[in-house]
């Protein structure tokens, strides 16, 4: 059993993953009694709304959401108290996010959070664009506009704390100036940053090969990933609607038909070692290969959403689930870390592989970093561990090619460096 390291709010903790091949079933719903819920919409950045469940000695206490409406991708601070006696992966499995009133049916995503002795817990959660399914709940589904709920059962009782959230759009907010992805140069002495609208900026020794023209992306689509060519004399940009755009010597190997991407948005791109193909990851776990990129397998949509993919240097790729930390390595599909019951303090937003391709780093939107397999001895720090204050959530990460450092990228363009990774000034 692998040991996963994560760091949040300056306190380094150790948590055991569950890569034994046994996947814990999704959270079962307990009997519950209807409770009053505060009405109204809370605007981001304004006051939080406390939403209480029924009381009692075994009650689940109250849930607090920092925001009660927004599109997929909205950052929410979620907190509550599940009562004393909670043990992660034994009687505490965190909270789930699902369509309102679905009870034990319909698609959902679940996050197990660290919890203190008194039962208090908190997490930084990103509203997903896709919810996973299962044999009992049915197929997964896109998140569409409507009413959803966050549900957290108590550890020792039959009560649940719930809070409502209204999804205002079926598409993520298309914030053109928000940064979306980072890619390192071959020698690690520079990197490219790309914004949601496709504007690429160069830093250090990264050369510019162009950006998407204004208005090039269809309405509702945004760039979600960037990957350089074999010689780094070009790069590809991947958009959420499945289109891939090449610059410099980046040859086109194809795009995903919009009708396919409409079933689950694309969330990332990774390039084969010889640069003659690439993979696109969709939020439901589908991996699509183009050029010489073989589709070596994909995880079940049961653990969706998936939002990060990274190439393995010897071939294949690693795929990360956003809300339970499951990391699958392909070819083979080995679960190298995480899975249901693994404690996460924040939704994961990025992944990078070690030089061997057998270990991974994952970045949380709160700036925390998780390691797995041979990355366990290469933990170089995190944003909370440096007592830094995020002005915007972390959205992506990249590793230095020598495996001795990594960068985290904030949505506002701030780059955080760890290990032998350096921050470079923007190029001309």
Buried (B, 14 or more C-beta within 10 A) or exposed (E): EBEBBBBBBEEEEEBBBBBEEEBBEBBEBBEBEEBEBEEEEBEEEEEEBEBBBBEEEBBBBBBBBBBBBBBBBBBBBBBBBBBBBBEBBEBBBBBBBBBBEBEEEBBBBBBBBBBEEEBBBBBBBBBBBBBBBBEEBEEBBBBEEEEBBBBBBBBBBBBBBBBBBEBBBBBBBBBEEBBBBBBBBEEBBBBBBBBBBBBBBBBBBBBBBBBBEEEBBEEBBBBBBBBBBBEBEBBBBBBBBBBBBBBBBBEEBBBBEEEBBEBBBBBBBBBBBEBBBBBBBBBBBBBBBBBEBBBBBBBBBBBBBBBBBBBBBEBBBBBBBBBBBBBBBBEEEBBBBBBBBBBBBBBBBBBBBBBEBBBBBBBBBBBBBBBBBBBBEBBBBBBBBEEBEBEBBBBBBBBBBEBBBBBBBBBEBBBBBBBEBBEBEEBE
